[in-house]
């Protein structure tokens, strides 16, 4: 029988379920936090309670919520800014009538691991939002710790804020010694390729940074553990003009010794279906990866970039598409096997600009439990999440080897059946073939992360269990940009509160694809009418 899979419910009125074991069927990769890069907790956006009311009138306090560009406050910014980021802060309490007249920003900066130069900059005026970078432009691989204090007309200075940290990635094309690599012969309908590099980390390594982007979407793994919390990275841009680069701190994952870096590529917007015409390979026919791992120690920096020393092999993702869904065969090793490896092909560095990811990418921001299992007039079973959302389902299950479980997604019901008519040609269907290795304590896990859907209802076929077991086995993972919740609302009029809550969910739904550039909910092939995601006026 399937095993419950969800943590605590995230919305009022949702039934509680016992958490499942985090284990997956071996040797599946292990989802993990971002290996120490300061990524926000994935459930904050749905679960965050309203902050306690505070009185802004009081003694002049140190500034808080220091922020770089549009990133979340009070978190390190790693590779997510250019040479001259903007700075913002808030003053939590001040005397009645107080107004900022001046500010001082102290910056301690230098190469990665050695920020030793301290400079202080005086700023005049009341502005505390998106202040231009006051110092000399940052260079590639530079770390800067900054703090701020403010004063009003009486000249009294606040205490210094706690420091915030910003670190640049590779800002110049000349910093890239890596070259894109592709999996020769891998087509859109083939299993998702895994590009692999085995490496030895020298003793004494003090810092490790992984810079990467791709044509398609990717998930990176070190020794089977996922790097970061991004979904569908690097996002959708006009690939011929601009490619978003992500940087991860992987120091904790790369101790001295042997390791394997494996990166799965999905079709995404680059090679998958797009527009109501279900066009294929709009941007290209070959997925490629550009990655550069830099290991820093007392003897200098060792660089391991994508090149001819990498290999590729097929994964257990047998099909993937943003419109049609994902199929996974758990009987196969998730990241492939060495005996299936082939040589990669090396490409020229793209002419497009390689730019930092200055806005938060989509991530899992929370989870929802089913509220009901319905039986349709035709006898099919449909799980109702009680809320329209963007994301995918997570299934934990015990079953026989070879059993196929099918999940079909839709936003509405029509005549009591799953409403697929509005989807047009988009299948919005995920399939998993079980390996038969799951137990009650360690069930098999399926979470299709190379696709997304917009849905409230999920029709399930092939699940061997009653309605209670089915509800316990499924969890909806809500995907949206890694934002921070800024407002809460409630009143004694239930309809008004529901209206406001609907607008919040609409924002979550939209932001899953608005950042960095994609539009509209997945699951409707009428979406993505424009094929210039970063140019709304262009087709």
C-alpha positions in Angstrom: 0.0 0.0 0.0 1.2 3.6 -0.7 2.8 5.5 2.1 1.8 9.1 3.1 4.2 11.6 1.7 3.5 15.1 3.0 4.7 17.3 5.8 2.2 19.5 7.7 -0.7 20.9 5.7 0.0 24.4 4.3 -3.5 25.8 4.0 -6.3 25.9 6.6 -8.8 23.2 6.2 -6.4 20.7 4.7 -6.2 17.3 6.4 -2.9 16.4 8.1 -0.9 13.5 6.7 2.0 11.6 8.4 5.4 12.5 6.7 7.0 9.8 4.6 10.5 8.6 4.7 12.7 10.8 2.5 14.3 7.8 0.9 13.9 7.2 -2.8 14.3 4.0 -4.7 18.1 3.4 -5.1 20.0 4.8 -6.9 17.7 7.8 -7.5 19.3 11.2 -6.9 18.5 12.9 -3.6 16.8 16.3 -3.6 18.6 18.5 -1.1 18.9 22.1 -0.1 21.3 24.3 -2.0 24.4 22.9 -0.4 25.0 25.9 1.8 24.4 28.7 -0.8 21.8 30.5 1.4 18.7 29.5 -0.6 15.4 30.3 1.2 13.4 27.5 2.8 11.1 26.1 0.1 7.9 26.3 2.2 8.2 29.9 3.5 6.0 31.5 0.9 2.9 29.5 1.8 3.5 28.8 5.5 4.9 32.1 6.6 2.7 33.6 9.3 1.9 37.3 9.5 4.5 39.1 11.5 3.6 40.4 14.9 2.5 44.1 14.8 5.3 46.5 15.9 5.4 50.2 16.7 7.7 52.0 14.3 8.0 54.9 16.8 10.9 54.4 19.2 14.7 54.8 19.4 16.6 55.0 16.2 17.4 51.4 15.4 20.0 49.8 13.1 18.8 49.3 9.6 17.5 45.8 8.7 16.5 43.7 5.7 19.6 44.7 3.7 18.9 43.8 0.0 20.9 43.7 -3.2 19.0 44.4 -6.4 15.7 42.4 -6.3 17.0 39.5 -4.2 15.5 38.5 -0.9 16.8 40.5 2.1 19.3 39.2 4.6 20.5 36.3 2.4 23.9 36.1 0.7 23.7 36.9 -3.0 25.9 34.5 -5.0 26.5 35.2 -8.6 23.2 37.0 -8.9 24.3 40.5 -9.7 26.4 42.6 -12.1 29.4 44.8 -11.4 27.3 47.6 -9.8 24.4 46.2 -7.8 21.8 48.4 -6.1 21.4 48.4 -2.3 18.3 48.8 -0.2 17.5 48.8 3.6 14.8 49.5 6.1 14.8 51.4 9.4 12.5 49.4 11.8 12.1 52.1 14.5 12.8 55.8 14.8 11.6 58.8 16.8 8.3 60.4 15.7 8.8 62.6 12.6 12.3 61.2 11.9 13.5 61.2 8.4 16.7 59.9 7.0 19.1 62.7 5.9 22.3 60.8 5.4 23.7 57.3 5.4 27.0 55.6 5.5 27.8 52.3 3.7 30.8 50.4 4.7 32.1 47.8 2.2 34.8 45.2 2.9 35.7 43.6 -0.4 38.3 41.5 -2.1 38.9 38.2 -4.0 36.9 35.2 -2.9 38.1 34.1 0.6 40.2 37.3 1.1 38.0 40.4 1.4 40.4 42.7 3.2 39.9 46.2 1.7 37.4 48.3 3.7 36.0 51.5 2.4 33.2 53.8 3.7 30.9 55.9 1.5 28.7 58.8 2.6 25.3 59.2 1.0 23.1 62.3 1.3 19.3 62.2 1.1 16.4 60.1 2.3 16.6 57.3 -0.3 16.9 53.8 1.0 15.7 51.8 -2.0 17.8 50.7 -4.9 20.7 53.0 -4.1 23.4 52.9 -6.8 26.5 51.0 -5.8 28.7 53.6 -4.1 32.1 52.0 -4.8 34.2 51.0 -7.7 32.5 48.3 -9.9 32.9 44.8 -8.6 35.0 42.4 -10.7 34.5 38.7 -11.4 34.7 36.4 -8.4 34.8 39.3 -5.9 33.2 39.1 -2.5 31.9 42.2 -0.7 30.4 42.4 2.8 28.5 45.6 3.4 26.7 47.3 6.2 24.9 50.6 6.7 24.0 53.2 9.3 21.7 56.2 9.0 21.2 59.6 10.6 18.4 62.2 10.7 18.5 66.0 10.8 19.9 66.0 14.3 23.0 64.1 13.2 22.5 61.2 15.6 23.7 58.0 13.9 21.9 54.7 14.2 23.9 51.6 15.2 25.5 49.8 12.3 23.4 47.1 10.6 24.4 43.5 10.5 26.6 42.9 7.4 25.2 41.5 4.2 27.2 39.6 1.6 27.3 39.8 -2.2 29.6 37.7 -4.4 29.9 38.0 -8.1 30.2 35.2 -10.6 31.8 35.3 -14.0 31.1 38.8 -15.3 33.3 38.7 -18.4 33.3 36.3 -21.4 37.0 36.0 -21.0 36.4 34.3 -17.6 34.8 31.3 -19.3 37.4 28.7 -20.2 34.6 26.1 -20.5 32.8 25.4 -23.8 29.3 24.2 -24.3 28.9 20.4 -24.8 26.1 18.4 -26.2 25.0 14.7 -26.4 25.3 13.7 -30.1 22.3 11.9 -31.4 20.0 12.7 -28.5 16.7 13.9 -29.9 13.6 15.6 -28.4 11.8 12.3 -27.9 14.7 10.4 -26.5 15.5 10.0 -22.8 16.9 13.1 -21.0 20.7 13.1 -21.3 23.0 13.2 -18.3 26.3 15.0 -18.9 29.0 13.6 -16.5 32.4 14.6 -15.2 34.3 12.6 -12.6 36.9 14.7 -10.8 39.4 14.7 -7.9 39.2 17.5 -5.4 42.6 18.4 -4.0 43.2 18.5 -0.2 43.2 22.1 1.1 40.3 23.3 -1.1 38.6 26.1 0.8 35.9 27.1 -1.7 34.1 25.6 -4.7 31.8 27.5 -7.1 29.8 26.0 -9.9 28.7 28.4 -12.7 26.4 27.0 -15.3 23.7 27.6 -17.9 22.1 25.5 -20.6 20.1 25.4 -23.8 17.1 23.6 -22.3 16.5 23.1 -18.6 18.9 21.4 -16.2 19.3 19.7 -12.8 22.8 19.4 -11.4 23.8 16.6 -9.0 27.0 16.0 -7.1 27.4 12.4 -6.0 23.7 12.0 -6.5 22.6 15.0 -4.4 20.8 17.8 -6.1 22.5 21.2 -6.2 20.3 24.1 -5.4 16.5 24.4 -5.2 15.8 26.0 -8.6 13.1 24.5 -10.9 13.5 24.6 -14.7 16.7 26.5 -14.5 18.1 28.5 -16.3 14.6 29.7 -17.3 13.3 31.0 -20.6 15.0 33.8 -22.4 15.6 34.8 -26.0 18.5 32.3 -26.2 20.2 33.9 -29.2 20.5 37.2 -27.3 20.8 36.4 -23.6 21.5 33.4 -21.4 21.1 33.4 -17.6 24.0 32.0 -15.6 23.5 30.5 -12.1 26.3 30.2 -9.5 26.2 27.8 -6.6 28.4 27.4 -3.6 29.2 23.6 -3.6 32.1 23.7 -1.1 30.3 21.5 1.4 29.6 18.9 -1.2 33.2 18.6 -2.5 35.5 17.4 0.2 39.0 16.1 -0.8 38.8 13.0 -3.0 36.8 11.5 -5.9 33.4 12.9 -6.9 31.0 12.8 -9.8 29.2 15.9 -11.3 26.2 14.8 -13.3 23.8 17.3 -15.0 20.5 16.2 -16.5 19.2 18.2 -19.4 15.5 18.6 -20.2 13.8 19.9 -23.3 12.2 22.9 -21.6 11.3 25.9 -23.8 14.3 25.4 -26.0 13.4 22.1 -27.6 10.0 21.2 -26.3 6.6 22.1 -27.6 5.6 25.8 -27.7 2.5 27.8 -28.8 -1.0 26.6 -29.6 0.4 25.1 -32.8 2.6 22.7 -30.7 5.7 23.8 -32.5 8.8 21.7 -31.7 12.5 22.7 -31.4 11.7 26.4 -31.8 15.2 27.5 -30.6 17.2 24.5 -31.6 17.4 20.7 -32.0 20.4 20.0 -29.7 20.4 20.6 -26.0 23.7 21.8 -24.6 25.4 22.6 -21.3 27.9 25.2 -20.3 29.4 24.6 -16.8 32.5 25.7 -15.0 33.5 24.4 -11.6 36.2 26.4 -9.8 38.1 24.9 -6.8 40.0 27.5 -4.7 42.8 26.6 -2.2 46.1 27.9 -0.9 47.8 26.8 -4.2 45.4 28.8 -6.4 42.3 27.8 -8.3 41.7 24.7 -10.3 39.1 25.0 -13.1 37.1 22.1 -14.4 34.9 23.2 -17.3 32.7 21.5 -19.8 35.0 20.1 -22.5 35.8 16.9 -24.4 36.7 15.1 -21.1 33.0 14.9 -20.2 30.7 12.0 -21.2 27.0 11.6 -21.5 24.5 8.8 -20.9 20.7 8.4 -20.9 18.8 9.0 -17.6 15.6 7.2 -16.5 13.5 10.2 -17.7 12.2 8.6 -20.8 10.2 11.6 -22.0 9.8 15.2 -20.9 7.9 18.2 -22.2 6.5 21.3 -20.6 3.1 20.8 -22.4 2.9 17.0 -22.5 4.5 16.0 -19.2 7.2 13.6 -18.0 7.6 9.9 -18.1 10.1 8.2 -15.7 11.1 4.5 -15.5 12.3 3.8 -11.9 13.6 0.4 -13.0 16.5 2.3 -14.6 19.2 4.2 -12.6 18.1 7.8 -12.3 21.4 9.2 -13.5 22.3 6.4 -15.9 25.2 3.9 -15.8 28.8 4.0 -16.9 28.4 1.2 -19.4 26.0 3.4 -21.4 28.4 6.4 -21.7 29.3 8.0 -24.9 31.6 10.9 -25.9 30.2 14.5 -26.0 30.6 17.0 -28.7 32.1 20.4 -28.0 30.6 23.6 -29.4 31.7 27.1 -29.7 30.9 29.6 -26.9 27.5 31.1 -27.8 27.4 34.7 -29.1 24.6 35.5 -26.7 25.3 37.6 -23.5 26.1 35.4 -20.5 24.4 37.4 -17.7 23.8 36.8 -13.9 20.4 35.7 -12.8 19.3 38.9 -11.1 15.7 37.7 -10.3 14.7 34.7 -8.3 14.1 31.5 -10.4 11.1 29.3 -9.7 11.4 26.9 -6.8 9.1 24.7 -4.7 7.4 27.2 -2.3 5.1 24.9 -0.6 3.0 21.7 -0.7 -0.7 20.9 -0.6 -2.5 17.8 0.4 -5.6 16.4 -1.5 -8.9 17.4 0.1 -11.0 14.7 -1.6 -10.8 11.8 -4.0 -13.7 11.8 -6.5 -15.1 8.9 -8.5 -16.3 10.2 -11.9 -19.4 9.0 -13.8 -17.2 6.9 -16.0 -15.6 5.3 -12.9 -12.3 7.1 -13.0 -10.6 8.4 -9.8 -9.7 12.1 -9.6 -7.8 13.8 -6.7 -9.0 17.3 -5.8 -6.3 19.6 -4.4 -8.9 22.3 -3.5 -6.9 25.0 -5.1 -5.6 25.8 -8.6 -1.8 25.8 -8.6 1.3 25.6 -10.7 3.7 22.8 -10.1 3.7 19.0 -10.1 2.7 16.1 -8.0 4.9 14.0 -5.7 3.9 10.4 -5.5 5.2 7.9 -2.9 4.2 4.3 -3.7 4.8 0.6 -3.2 4.0 -1.6 -6.1 5.0 -4.4 -8.4 7.9 -3.9 -10.9 6.6 -2.7 -14.2 3.4 -1.2 -12.9 2.6 2.1 -14.7 0.9 4.9 -12.8 -0.5 7.7 -14.8 -1.3 11.3 -13.6 -3.4 13.5 -15.8 -3.8 17.2 -14.8 -6.5 19.8 -15.5 -7.8 23.0 -13.9 -11.5 22.1 -14.1 -14.1 19.3 -14.3 -16.6 19.1 -17.1 -19.7 16.9 -16.6 -18.0 15.3 -13.6 -15.0 14.2 -15.6 -11.5 15.7 -16.0 -11.8 18.9 -18.1 -9.2 18.4 -20.8 -11.0 20.3 -23.5 -9.4 23.7 -22.5 -5.9 22.0 -22.8 -6.3 21.6 -26.6 -3.4 19.5 -27.7 -1.4 19.6 -24.4 -1.4 16.2 -22.7 -0.4 17.4 -19.3 0.2 13.8 -18.3 3.0 12.3 -16.1 3.8 8.5 -16.0 6.0 6.5 -13.8 7.0 2.8 -14.2 7.7 1.3 -10.8 10.9 -0.7 -10.0 9.1 -2.8 -7.4 11.8 -1.9 -4.8 9.6 0.2 -2.5 8.6 -0.8 1.0 6.3 0.8 3.6 9.2 2.4 5.3 11.0 3.3 2.0 8.5 3.8 -0.8 9.5 4.6 -4.3 9.2 8.3 -5.1 8.2 10.1 -8.3 8.4 13.9 -8.7 8.5 15.0 -12.3 10.8 18.1 -12.2 11.5 18.5 -15.9 7.9 19.6 -16.5 5.2 21.7 -14.8 1.4 21.9 -14.9 -1.4 24.3 -14.0 -4.0 22.2 -12.3 -6.4 21.6 -9.4 -7.5 18.1 -10.4 -5.4 15.0 -11.1 -6.9 11.8 -12.6 -4.9 8.8 -11.4 -4.7 5.5 -13.3 -2.9 2.4 -12.2 -2.7 3.0 -8.5 -3.4 -0.1 -6.5 -5.0 1.2 -3.3 -8.2 2.6 -1.9 -9.1 6.3 -1.9 -7.6 7.0 1.5 -4.3 5.4 0.4 -4.4 7.4 -2.8 -4.9 10.7 -1.0 -2.0 9.9 1.4 0.3 8.9 -1.5 0.0 12.2 -3.4 1.3 15.7 -2.5 1.1 18.8 -4.8 4.3 20.7 -4.9 3.6 24.4 -5.6 6.2 26.0 -7.8 6.7 29.8 -8.0 9.4 32.4 -8.0 11.5 32.3 -4.8 9.8 35.5 -3.5 9.1 36.7 0.0 5.5 37.2 1.2 5.0 40.9 1.9 1.3 41.2 3.0 -1.5 39.4 4.8 -5.2 40.2 4.8 -8.3 38.9 6.7 -11.7 40.3 7.5 -15.1 39.1 8.8 -16.5 38.9 5.2 -15.6 35.4 3.9 -16.1 36.3 0.3 -13.8 39.3 0.5 -11.1 37.2 2.2 -11.4 34.5 -0.5 -11.1 37.2 -3.2 -7.9 38.5 -1.7 -6.6 34.9 -1.3 -7.4 34.2 -5.0 -5.3 37.2 -6.0 -2.4 35.8 -4.0 -2.7 32.4 -5.7 -2.9 34.1 -9.0 0.3 35.9 -8.3 2.0 32.6 -7.3 0.6 31.0 -10.5 1.8 33.7 -12.7 5.2 34.2 -11.1 6.1 30.5 -11.6 6.7 31.4 -15.2 7.0 35.2 -15.3 10.5 34.9 -13.9 12.8 35.1 -15.5 10.7 35.5 -18.6 8.1 32.8 -19.3 4.4 33.5 -19.3 1.1 32.0 -18.3 0.2 28.7 -16.7 1.5 25.5 -17.9 -1.1 23.1 -19.3 -2.7 25.4 -21.8 -1.2 25.2 -25.3 -2.7 28.5 -26.1 0.0 30.1 -23.9 3.4 31.3 -25.1 1.9 33.0 -28.2 4.9 35.3 -28.3 8.3 33.7 -28.8 10.4 36.6 -27.5 10.0 36.0 -23.8 12.1 39.0 -22.8 10.6 41.3 -25.5 6.8 41.6 -25.0 6.5 43.6 -28.2 8.2 41.0 -30.4 7.0 37.7 -31.8 
